[in-house]
Amino acid sequence: MKHKPIKPRLVGCLTCSPVPPAVLPRTKRIKYGWLILECDGEWVKVWGDGKSPSPKKIEQLYREQIANAECVTLEIWTYMHYEVYELNKDDGKWYLVKQGIPD
């Protein structure tokens, strides 16, 4: 992994922004905001509100791009917060590496 995993914290709205998981579940669909798949800093695909597949499905659909990249991230953007998960190719898990509030 290029980035070091971080400990999740509450960011955004105190009533509707959940604390994100430290490891993104591979079967969970992102049902809100925007999801961006990046390989080595280049956008590969962007999904809009509620239209994204699960990380497991993304890994299947973009297998070649992911295999050829050194750093693969999924960015989740909402109006109140964002999270960035990086794929650890050694164990196949998506780790939280960055989070914050959009400018």
C-alpha positions as CSV (number, residue, x, y, z in Angstrom):
1,M,0.0,0.0,0.0
2,K,1.1,3.5,-0.8
3,H,-0.7,5.1,2.2
4,K,-0.9,4.2,5.8
5,P,-4.4,3.2,7.1
6,I,-5.9,5.7,9.6
7,K,-8.3,5.3,12.5
8,P,-11.9,6.4,11.4
9,R,-13.5,9.4,13.1
10,L,-16.7,11.3,12.9
11,V,-16.6,13.9,10.2
12,G,-19.5,16.0,8.8
13,C,-23.0,16.3,10.2
14,L,-23.4,15.1,13.8
15,T,-26.8,13.6,13.1
16,C,-26.5,11.9,9.7
17,S,-22.8,11.2,9.1
18,P,-21.8,7.8,10.4
19,V,-18.3,7.0,11.5
20,P,-16.9,5.1,8.5
21,P,-15.5,1.6,8.8
22,A,-11.7,1.2,9.0
23,V,-12.1,-1.6,6.4
24,L,-14.7,-1.2,3.6
25,P,-16.9,-4.3,3.4
26,R,-16.3,-5.8,-0.1
27,T,-20.0,-6.6,-0.5
28,K,-21.4,-3.2,0.5
29,R,-22.8,-1.0,-2.2
30,I,-22.4,2.7,-1.7
31,K,-25.9,4.0,-1.7
32,Y,-25.3,7.8,-1.4
33,G,-22.9,10.4,-2.8
34,W,-20.3,9.7,-5.5
35,L,-17.9,6.8,-5.8
36,I,-14.6,7.2,-7.8
37,L,-12.3,4.4,-8.7
38,E,-8.7,5.6,-9.2
39,C,-5.7,3.6,-10.4
40,D,-2.3,5.3,-9.9
41,G,-4.1,8.7,-9.5
42,E,-6.1,8.5,-12.7
43,W,-9.9,8.3,-12.7
44,V,-11.1,5.0,-14.1
45,K,-14.8,5.3,-13.3
46,V,-17.2,7.6,-11.5
47,W,-20.6,6.5,-10.2
48,G,-23.4,8.8,-9.1
49,D,-25.9,8.7,-6.2
50,G,-26.8,5.1,-5.5
51,K,-25.7,3.6,-8.8
52,S,-22.3,2.1,-7.7
53,P,-21.6,-1.6,-7.5
54,S,-19.9,-3.2,-4.5
55,P,-16.1,-3.1,-4.1
56,K,-16.1,-6.8,-4.9
57,K,-18.0,-6.2,-8.2
58,I,-15.7,-3.3,-9.0
59,E,-12.7,-5.6,-8.5
60,Q,-14.2,-8.0,-11.0
61,L,-15.2,-5.4,-13.6
62,Y,-11.9,-3.5,-13.5
63,R,-9.6,-6.5,-12.8
64,E,-7.0,-5.6,-15.5
65,Q,-6.6,-1.9,-14.5
66,I,-6.4,-2.9,-10.8
67,A,-3.8,-5.6,-11.5
68,N,-1.6,-3.2,-13.4
69,A,-1.8,-0.3,-10.9
70,E,0.5,0.2,-7.9
71,C,-2.1,2.3,-6.0
72,V,-5.9,1.6,-6.3
73,T,-8.3,3.8,-4.4
74,L,-12.1,4.2,-4.0
75,E,-13.2,7.7,-3.0
76,I,-16.6,8.2,-1.5
77,W,-17.8,11.8,-1.7
78,T,-21.0,13.2,-0.1
79,Y,-22.0,16.8,0.6
80,M,-20.8,16.7,4.2
81,H,-17.8,14.3,4.2
82,Y,-15.5,12.1,2.1
83,E,-13.5,8.9,2.6
84,V,-10.7,7.4,0.6
85,Y,-10.0,3.7,0.8
86,E,-7.0,2.0,-0.7
87,L,-6.8,-1.6,-1.8
88,N,-4.2,-3.7,-0.1
89,K,-3.3,-6.2,-2.8
90,D,-1.6,-8.5,-0.2
91,D,-4.9,-9.2,1.7
92,G,-7.5,-7.9,-0.7
93,K,-9.0,-5.5,1.8
94,W,-9.9,-1.8,1.3
95,Y,-8.4,0.3,4.1
96,L,-9.4,3.8,5.1
97,V,-6.5,6.1,4.3
98,K,-8.0,9.6,4.3
99,Q,-11.2,11.3,5.3
100,G,-12.4,14.9,5.7
101,I,-14.9,17.6,4.8
102,P,-15.2,18.9,1.2
103,D,-14.1,22.5,0.6
